[in-house]
C-alpha cells in the first residue's frame, strides 16, 4: 500500500533534518532551485540527480537516509530508477525509503508506485513546513524499523 502524505500543520521542531542525507532525483530546474534553498536552510546534506540513470549511479555510490524521486525524468523515469535501485542488492540503499515527489495522482500512479518499490508519494507543489515535517517523520520512522 502506497503511503500518501497528507500533512497537517505542525511545528517545525517536531523533527530535525540537520545532517540528514537525501538524494533528490529531479530534472526541473525551478523545482531544484526551490528544494535546494530549503534543504540548505534545514542543513540537509543532499545530492541532485537530473535523470534516473544518474540517480541509480548516486544511490550505488553513496548512502542516503531517503530518496525523493520525480516520476517523469529523462533517460530513465522515476519508476525505472526505483526498480533498479531496489534490485541492486549490493547498494546500501536497497531498503531505503524512496518517495515519489510528483504532481501526479490517480489509481494508475498508485499501482505503478507500488509495483516499482516506492514507499509513498509526496505531492508537488509542497508547503515547506509540511515537507519538513513529513521528511522528518519518514526518516524517524525508517530508523525505528
C-alpha positions as CSV (number, residue, x, y, z in Angstrom):
1,X,0.0,0.0,0.0
2,X,1.4,3.4,-1.0
3,X,1.8,5.9,1.8
4,X,0.3,9.2,0.6
5,X,1.4,12.0,2.8
6,X,-1.5,14.3,3.7
7,X,0.1,16.6,6.2
8,X,-1.4,18.7,8.9
9,X,0.3,21.9,10.1
10,X,2.6,21.0,12.9
11,X,5.5,22.9,14.4
12,X,8.9,22.6,12.7
13,X,10.5,21.5,15.9
14,X,8.7,18.1,15.7
15,X,11.7,16.7,13.7
16,X,15.2,17.6,12.9
17,X,16.7,17.2,9.4
18,X,20.1,18.6,10.2
19,X,22.8,16.3,8.8
20,X,20.2,14.1,7.1
21,X,21.5,12.8,3.7
22,X,18.9,12.9,0.9
23,X,19.1,12.1,-2.8
24,X,16.9,14.3,-4.9
25,X,16.1,12.9,-8.4
26,X,14.6,15.8,-10.2
27,X,15.1,17.3,-13.7
28,X,13.1,20.6,-13.4
29,X,15.4,23.5,-12.6
30,X,12.8,25.5,-10.8
31,X,11.9,22.6,-8.5
32,X,15.6,22.0,-7.9
33,X,16.2,25.7,-7.1
34,X,13.3,25.6,-4.5
35,X,14.3,22.3,-2.9
36,X,18.0,23.4,-2.7
37,X,17.0,26.6,-0.9
38,X,15.0,24.8,1.8
39,X,17.4,21.9,2.2
40,X,20.3,24.4,2.8
41,X,18.2,26.3,5.3
42,X,17.4,23.0,7.1
43,X,21.1,21.9,6.9
44,X,20.3,18.8,4.9
45,X,23.2,17.1,3.1
46,X,21.9,16.4,-0.4
47,X,22.8,15.3,-3.9
48,X,20.9,16.0,-7.0
49,X,20.4,13.7,-10.0
50,X,18.9,15.2,-13.1
51,X,17.8,11.9,-14.6
52,X,17.0,8.4,-13.5
53,X,20.3,6.9,-14.7
54,X,22.3,9.5,-12.5
55,X,20.0,8.6,-9.5
56,X,21.0,5.0,-9.8
57,X,24.7,5.8,-10.0
58,X,24.5,8.1,-7.0
59,X,22.4,5.5,-5.0
60,X,25.1,2.9,-5.7
61,X,28.0,5.1,-4.7
62,X,26.6,6.8,-1.6
63,X,24.5,6.1,1.5
64,X,21.3,8.1,2.0
65,X,18.6,8.4,4.6
66,X,15.9,9.0,1.9
67,X,15.5,9.3,-1.8
68,X,13.0,11.7,-3.3
69,X,12.2,10.6,-6.9
70,X,10.5,12.6,-9.6
71,X,8.4,10.3,-11.7
72,X,9.0,11.9,-15.1
73,X,12.7,12.3,-15.8
74,X,14.8,11.9,-18.9
75,X,16.8,8.7,-19.7
76,X,15.1,6.6,-17.0
77,X,11.9,7.7,-15.3
78,X,11.4,7.5,-11.6
79,X,9.7,4.1,-11.7
80,X,12.5,2.5,-13.7
81,X,15.2,4.1,-11.5
82,X,13.5,2.9,-8.3
83,X,13.2,-0.6,-9.7
84,X,17.0,-0.6,-10.5
85,X,17.9,0.7,-7.0
86,X,15.7,-2.0,-5.4
87,X,17.2,-4.7,-7.5
88,X,20.8,-3.7,-6.7
89,X,21.4,-5.8,-3.5
90,X,24.9,-4.5,-3.2
91,X,23.7,-1.0,-2.7
92,X,23.4,0.3,0.9
93,X,20.2,2.0,-0.3
94,X,18.5,-1.3,-1.3
95,X,15.9,-0.9,1.5
96,X,16.0,2.9,1.8
97,X,12.7,4.9,1.8
98,X,12.0,6.1,-1.7
99,X,9.2,8.6,-2.1
100,X,7.9,9.9,-5.4
101,X,7.8,13.7,-5.5
102,X,5.1,14.4,-8.1
103,X,2.0,16.3,-9.1
104,X,0.6,13.1,-10.5
105,X,-2.4,11.5,-8.7
106,X,-4.7,8.6,-9.5
107,X,-5.1,4.9,-9.2
108,X,-2.7,4.1,-12.1
109,X,0.0,6.1,-10.4
110,X,-0.7,4.2,-7.1
111,X,-0.4,0.9,-8.9
112,X,2.9,1.8,-10.6
113,X,4.4,3.3,-7.4
114,X,3.6,0.1,-5.6
115,X,4.9,-2.1,-8.4
116,X,8.2,-0.2,-8.7
117,X,9.0,-0.5,-5.0
118,X,8.4,3.1,-3.9
119,X,7.3,3.7,-0.3
120,X,4.9,6.6,-1.0
121,X,4.1,9.8,-2.7
122,X,4.7,13.4,-1.7
123,X,2.7,15.9,-3.7
124,X,4.1,18.9,-5.6
125,X,3.7,21.7,-5.1
126,X,4.6,21.4,-1.5
127,X,4.3,23.7,1.5
128,X,7.8,24.0,3.0
129,X,6.8,23.4,6.7
130,X,4.7,20.4,5.7
131,X,7.6,19.0,3.6
132,X,10.0,19.5,6.6
133,X,7.6,17.7,9.0
134,X,6.8,14.9,6.6
135,X,10.5,14.2,5.8
136,X,11.4,14.3,9.5
137,X,8.6,11.7,10.2
138,X,9.7,9.4,7.3
139,X,13.3,9.5,8.4
140,X,12.4,8.9,12.1
141,X,10.1,6.0,11.2
142,X,12.7,4.4,8.9
143,X,15.3,4.4,11.8
144,X,12.9,2.6,14.1
145,X,12.3,-0.3,11.6
